[in-house]
Amino acid sequence: MADTSDLTREDVAHDDGAWHYATHHDIANVIGQFTLANILHMAKKTKEASRFYRNAYEMHSGSPDEYPLAESLLQVRLLCLLKSALPLPDGEMIELRKLNEKMYTYLRGIEFAWKSENKFPALKIMGNCFEAFHTGEECDCLYLEVALRCYNDIFRPSSTPIPPMLYMFWDKNPPGEIQNNIEYHSDLLGSRFKIYDREEAAEFLDSFYGREARDLFVKVRHPAEAADFFRVHAIHQHGGWWIDADLKLINDSVIRNGFGSQLYVTDNYYIHNDFFGSTPNSPLLQDCLLSLYRNSYLHHGLFIAYKTGPGIFNRAVNRLIYRSLNSDDKLQIDIRDNTSFRTVIEEIEAPYKLTSPNWQIA
């Protein structure tokens, strides 16, 4: 059992948030140690975070019904060691391998990728390690980052054009700034722009995907989740481009010149689901739908960004990458960086964001 009675500011890297938590909460338990470690991890104090993840692991009962799971605690402890440029202890890696083989291969692959100029073998080492995690967790981002550093080995251009249509959703009663944005896109694109409201979206889902899809849509927790749910179905059915109602297209040539599936990633390798394009019935969106329904039925309370948002796009791309590596058939997906995203998209001022729940990933 870890001893937490003599904790000092130095133990938490003099981080004010971590120190406040440690001195105002009971940390002599799994959740306390886990939360303290998360605070340090988010603050990039990874060496110190690794210690508290290890403490939480040692306190864990080992039961598969106690969350976080023991293997998750050990995995993130070891990942923090890698982030701190520290070696992975052989004994702990053996422990992790016994608990979860995929988490073990994930860390071995990341270890290789961060040490080697040639990143491609790391993908072979990792295999489909991401399947050990919820959609959208850090594993999905790090796997994609490694793959994008081997871009020419994995991806190739497509010759199938994306339909030059732009789609948007707003639940109901758009505020002034959103209404102005809707009118801007209507003026810019005319008949090539289509916005759905909640009622029309529900009818669309019922018509093309059935009652179950409609029921899941109307029962979502938040309008952002409704938009997430609908966008995948709309582009899967129609093909074309999706844009969120709080984004402004500043270069409309992009929607006239897209092929296959075109995506953008954030600086920390989450895929932008707020603006993307794809052909109808693409393998990318088919896999997004698979995760969307699985999460909706099995993981109702998952963070929206993981459950229905960027997480399902990251997982879909990673699955396609994994299949490509095992078939030598390159992916017809174009993935561009956040700098490219900012050349075609502008975020509008929307006061409602200041009071909205923290469901997005920046």
Buried (B, 14 or more C-beta within 10 A) or exposed (E): EBEBEEBEEEBBBEBEBBBEBBEEEEBBBBBBBBBBBBBBBEBEBBBBBBBBBBBBBBBBEEEEEEEBBBBBBBBBBBBBBBBBEEEBEEEBBEBBBEBBBBBBBBBBBBBBBBEEEEBBEBBEBBBBBBEBBBBBBBBBBBBBBBBBBBEEBBBBEBEBBBBBBBBBBBBEEBEEBBEEBBEBBBEBBEEBBBBBEBEEBBEBBBEBBEEEBBEBBBEBBBBBBBBBBBBBBBBBBBBBBBBBBBBBBEEBEBBEEBBBBBBBBBEEBBBBBBBBBBBBEBBBBEBBBBBBBBBBEEBEEBBBBBBBBBBBBBBBBBBBBBBBBEEEEEBBBBBBEBEEBEEBBEEBEBEEEEEEEEBBBE
